[in-house]
Amino acid sequence: MRYGSFFFLCFGTAACAFGQAPSAAVATPAVPVWLSPSTEIDKGLPSWLTFSGQYRARFEGYSGAGYAPNATDDYLLSQLQLNLLIHPVSWFKIFGQGMDARSLEKSPAAPPYQNTWDIRMAYVEFGDVEKQIFGLRVGRQELMYGDQRLIGNAAWTDTEHVFDAIRGTARYKGYRLDVFSSSVVNPVTGTWDHHLQGNNLHGLYGGIDKWAPYVTIEPYALWRLQHGVKNEEGVVSKLNEKVGGIRIVGTKVPRGFDYGTEMVREFGSLGTDKIQSWAGHWVAGKTFTSLFTPRVYGEYNYAGGDQNPKDGIRGTFDQLYPSGHDKYGFADQVGWRNIKDTRAGLETKPTQRVTANLEFNNWYLASATDSLYNSAGTAVVRSAAGTAGTHVGEEFDAFSTWTIVKPVTVGAGIGHIFPGEFLKNTTKGNAYTYPFMMATWKF
């Protein structure tokens, strides 16, 4: 594949950075004027008008698509975002973002790889939904909650998630509450994007930040409504799904420890089918103060699967609209549906501007009769009789990022999947490899 030389070049650059002593990397290089054009543009604009942007290029590829031999591809993804903020008074703002996402040498050139010039965000805001006691945001916007296992912007993808939504936020003395009503926007390249009619997500998302030391509690309740979905009998019906969950996290715990858990219950109906499923996430880590400040962690992730496709009970967990990248493996071939995932990793910071990570995932199906799903929630392969086993396989990942100067970051990495019993019995059983190299410029 053509990406080999680029891949090793990028890792060689990162290796040079690793070789620097941490003390020698404390000073951040001065940012040349040409690397921050928005600063110069803003000097000529009124104080209430601000321009900014970001450009990202990622060269990636894969081998072993569908776990088949000789199934390879490599391509360049290009994403440009241009932002304009109108902020005439402290309690009111208008924000707009245009985005052009393109894929070169990728066929077909369609979402999530391409969505040419479109309005990605456009909203008005009263107050401040991120900082002030009260805020109200109306229009096309991002929704990101918790660590985005259910609702996020999917920033790794070229097209990303946005919602046509109304969102209100209130916070007071360590308590906060978000209330929103939304419909996800469907990206379509070559025409204006629109939200999916009849597909709505409403929610309450709370936060308790000062109930006890070293703990943040985030309870939430979501309600998803969607028309035109087939139930287990193949009848087009209405989805009426309720989601209740809680996320508990602790950082800056004494002795460098951290922890987190998220547990979710789903219930409701799809026509005559009953929805009964749940999922959980548990993680614990420790950061050492030694050289490179390494953090080691272990976690376990579970998401329910369907036991019987004809019993009128939908047991497959619905992961909604997550930022699924690197949640259950860097190669994004596994999502939070019908899975048992044991995960461990090492995060290091060789210098102030360089990070390096190693990760390991080991997967089993939660139900042998349900499908394996990827990070987008799409079914990959299934053994309807449940005779293919449940061990999906293992994944080893290594990746690194380097902030060259403040607005410019480069990165490279690789993920490799070793198929287990399930994949060997349902596919050709070839290993899957996903390498990438990326550069991001925030201007």
Summary of the structure (lengths in Angstrom):
residues: 443
radius of gyration: 22.6
end to end distance: 32.3
largest distance: 67.8
contacts: 1454
relative contact order: 0.14
helix: 9%
strand: 56%
